[in-house]
Amino acid sequence: MEEIPATVNERSTVLVVDDDSRFLSALGRLVRSIGFDVQIFERPKQLLDYPIPKNNTCLLLDVHMPEMNGVELYEMLAIAGQAPPLIMMTGRDDLHTRQLLRRTKAVAVLSKPFDQALLLQAISLALASDRSPEAQH
């Protein structure tokens, strides 16, 4: 298993929202096993009610969910000033999904199923962007 530099995983939190409970549980275990704190949510509303940490946090959102899609959820968080760096994930590759994804400023888009190396790379990129000087403004 690949080691994560201390500067990346030190108190880092990954917030994951996906409506597939089995996938969500497995993904939560995987994120935890590679060294991050993780909070999982089956419904977008649960994340909206959660106190999102201001720093060293990223979001991993599914595009397609019944209550609201991941893009709408991210837009609501952005309006509220609570939008950490974003990683989108999807099991679909169609015109509608690509149009939705164009509305985001995602640092990465992961196509399901994805492997641990891609996930780690995406999380590391998101957390690095959270610490960049541009993110501080």
C-alpha positions as CSV (number, residue, x, y, z in Angstrom):
1,M,0.0,0.0,0.0
2,E,1.3,3.4,-0.9
3,E,2.3,5.7,1.9
4,I,0.8,9.2,2.1
5,P,3.1,12.1,2.9
6,A,2.3,13.5,6.4
7,T,1.7,17.0,4.9
8,V,-1.2,15.6,2.9
9,N,-3.0,13.3,5.3
10,E,-2.4,15.1,8.6
11,R,-5.9,15.7,9.9
12,S,-7.3,15.6,6.4
13,T,-11.0,14.9,6.0
14,V,-12.8,13.4,3.0
15,L,-16.6,13.9,2.9
16,V,-18.3,11.3,0.7
17,V,-21.9,11.4,-0.6
18,D,-23.3,8.5,-2.6
19,D,-26.8,7.0,-2.6
20,D,-25.5,3.4,-3.1
21,S,-25.0,2.3,0.5
22,R,-22.8,-0.7,-0.3
23,F,-20.5,1.3,-2.5
24,L,-20.5,4.1,0.1
25,S,-19.5,1.8,2.9
26,A,-16.7,0.2,0.8
27,L,-15.4,3.6,-0.3
28,G,-15.5,4.9,3.3
29,R,-13.4,1.9,4.4
30,L,-11.0,2.4,1.5
31,V,-10.5,6.1,2.2
32,R,-10.0,5.4,5.9
33,S,-7.5,2.6,5.1
34,I,-5.3,5.0,3.0
35,G,-5.0,7.3,6.0
36,F,-7.7,9.9,5.8
37,D,-10.5,10.8,8.2
38,V,-13.8,10.1,6.4
39,Q,-17.4,11.1,6.8
40,I,-20.0,9.3,4.7
41,F,-23.5,10.4,3.7
42,E,-26.2,8.5,1.8
43,R,-28.2,11.6,1.2
44,P,-27.2,15.1,0.1
45,K,-29.3,16.7,2.8
46,Q,-27.2,15.0,5.4
47,L,-24.1,16.8,4.1
48,L,-26.0,20.1,4.1
49,D,-26.7,19.6,7.8
50,Y,-23.1,18.7,8.6
51,P,-20.5,21.3,9.9
52,I,-18.0,21.2,7.1
53,P,-14.4,21.8,8.3
54,K,-12.9,25.0,6.8
55,N,-9.5,23.6,6.0
56,N,-7.8,20.4,4.9
57,T,-11.1,18.9,3.6
58,C,-12.3,17.7,0.2
59,L,-15.6,16.5,-1.1
60,L,-16.2,13.3,-3.1
61,L,-19.6,13.5,-4.6
62,D,-21.6,11.2,-6.8
63,V,-23.1,12.9,-9.8
64,H,-26.4,11.1,-10.0
65,M,-28.5,10.8,-6.8
66,P,-32.3,10.8,-6.4
67,E,-32.7,13.7,-3.9
68,M,-30.5,16.1,-5.8
69,N,-27.5,15.5,-8.0
70,G,-24.0,16.1,-6.8
71,V,-23.6,19.2,-8.9
72,E,-26.7,20.8,-7.3
73,L,-25.4,19.9,-3.9
74,Y,-22.0,21.5,-4.6
75,E,-23.7,24.6,-5.9
76,M,-25.7,24.9,-2.7
77,L,-22.5,24.5,-0.6
78,A,-20.7,27.1,-2.7
79,I,-23.6,29.6,-2.3
80,A,-23.3,29.1,1.5
81,G,-19.5,29.6,1.4
82,Q,-18.9,26.0,2.4
83,A,-17.4,24.4,-0.7
84,P,-14.1,22.7,-0.2
85,P,-12.2,21.2,-3.2
86,L,-14.4,18.8,-5.2
87,I,-13.9,15.4,-6.7
88,M,-16.9,14.1,-8.7
89,M,-17.6,10.4,-9.4
90,T,-20.0,8.8,-11.8
91,G,-20.9,5.5,-13.3
92,R,-22.3,7.2,-16.4
93,D,-20.7,8.6,-19.5
94,D,-23.4,10.4,-21.4
95,L,-24.2,13.9,-22.6
96,H,-26.3,14.8,-19.6
97,T,-23.6,13.8,-17.2
98,R,-20.9,15.7,-19.1
99,Q,-23.1,18.8,-19.2
100,L,-23.6,18.6,-15.4
101,L,-19.8,18.1,-14.8
102,R,-19.1,21.3,-16.9
103,R,-20.9,23.3,-14.2
104,T,-18.4,22.3,-11.5
105,K,-14.8,23.2,-10.7
106,A,-13.9,19.7,-9.8
107,V,-10.2,18.9,-9.5
108,A,-10.9,15.4,-10.7
109,V,-13.7,13.2,-12.1
110,L,-13.6,9.5,-11.3
111,S,-15.4,7.0,-13.4
112,K,-16.8,4.1,-11.4
113,P,-15.3,1.7,-10.8
114,F,-12.0,3.4,-10.0
115,D,-8.9,2.0,-8.3
116,Q,-7.2,3.0,-5.1
117,A,-4.3,4.8,-7.0
118,L,-6.6,7.1,-8.9
119,L,-8.6,7.8,-5.7
120,L,-5.4,8.7,-3.8
121,Q,-4.2,10.9,-6.6
122,A,-7.5,12.8,-6.8
123,I,-7.7,13.3,-3.0
124,S,-4.1,14.4,-2.8
125,L,-4.7,16.9,-5.6
126,A,-7.9,18.2,-4.0
127,L,-6.2,18.6,-0.6
128,A,-3.2,20.3,-2.2
129,S,-5.5,22.8,-3.9
130,D,-7.2,23.5,-0.6
131,R,-3.8,24.6,0.8
132,S,-2.7,26.6,-2.3
133,P,-2.4,30.4,-1.9
134,E,-5.2,30.9,-4.5
135,A,-7.6,28.9,-2.3
136,Q,-7.0,31.2,0.6
137,H,-8.6,34.2,-1.1
